[in-house]
Amino acid sequence: MKLHEQGQLLRIFIGESAKYKGKPLYEVIVHKAKELELAGATVVRGISGFGPRSKIHTTKFLRLSVDAPLIIEIVDSEEYIQRILPFLDEAVVNGLITLEKVQVIKYESRQSEE
């Protein structure tokens, strides 16, 4: 991705317990993004939230079964973001997917010189 390029921010809101073909959905999405050569993906775990059913999901201590809210964020060009949307349409059964324009200021990877 070029610097100072117009890009897109894709956000996928799901629960931590969401699965796709028996695997954690967030892991499958990250691996799919890598497979499709997207610039990167980040999974953020929320401490509290609720969705369309208004059920509060939280990570309060002393709870053994937690379905914490997760957000997967991917930033790339529109062309690359479009590559993953058909998969997300199939895989995300319960959740929210948003897309917005962003201005990429810096995208860099420093390789170690060892």
N, C-alpha and C positions, 0 to 999 in steps of 0.2 A: 504494500500500500504506500502510495506517495505521501510525502508530508504536505500539509495544508490542503488536503484533498477533501472534497465533500464525501462523506460516508454515511452509513446507516448504523444505528444502534438497535440491535434486536434483543429484546428481553423476553424471557420465558419464565413465568411464575407457576411453580408447581409445588406439591408437597413432597417432603423427603421420602415418604413411603411409596411414591408413584413408581410403577414398574413398567417395563417394556420387554416382552418376551422373557420374563423372569429375572431381568437385571434391573438395577436401579436406573430409572429414566434419566436422571441428571448425568450419570456416567455414560450412558449410551449417546446422549446428545453431544457431550464433549468429544467422544471418540468419532462420532459422525462428522462433527465440525472439522476435526483434524483430517479425517479421511477425504473430505471435500476441499482440503487445503485453504480453509478460512484462516484469517490472520491470528485468531486466538479465541479462547473462551474462558470465562471465569464463573465459578459457582459461588454464590454468596448465601450463607445460611442466616435466616432471620430469627430473631428471638421471640417474635410474636406476630400474629397476623390472622386474617380471616378472608374467606372467599365468598362465592355466591350463596352458599348455604348458611352463612353467618356463624359458622362454628369457629370458635377461637382455637388456634393452634399456638402452642407456646413451648418454650424449653425450660420452664420452671423446674427447679430441682425437685427431687423425690417423685418424679414421674418416670415410670419405667417404659411406657409406650409413648413415643413422641413422633408426631408428624409435623416437624418444623417446616415453616415456609422456606422455599429456596427460590433464588433468582439466578438464572443463567444469562449472562450478558455476553454478546458477541458484537464486535465492531468490525466492519469491513466495507468494501465498496458494494453498491447495489447489486452488481453482477454476481458477486460471491455470496451475498446474503440470499439471493434468489435461489441458489443451489440447494439450500437446506430447507426451504419452506415446504416443499412437498412432503419431505420426511416428517417434519414437525406436525403437519396436518394429520398425518396418520398416527404418529406416536403419542401426541399430547391429547389425551382423552378428557382429563379434568385439569384445567389450568387457564392461563391467560397469556397471550402472545401479543407483544406490542412492537412497533417499528417506528423509529423517528430519525430525522436527518440530524447528523452531527458534523462538525468541522474537526477533522483530524489535525492536531497541531504537531504531535511527535509520535513516531512509532519506530522503535529502535531495539535491536538485540545486540548486545556486546558479547561476542564469543571470546572465551578465554584463550590466551595465546600460549597455552601449554602444549 
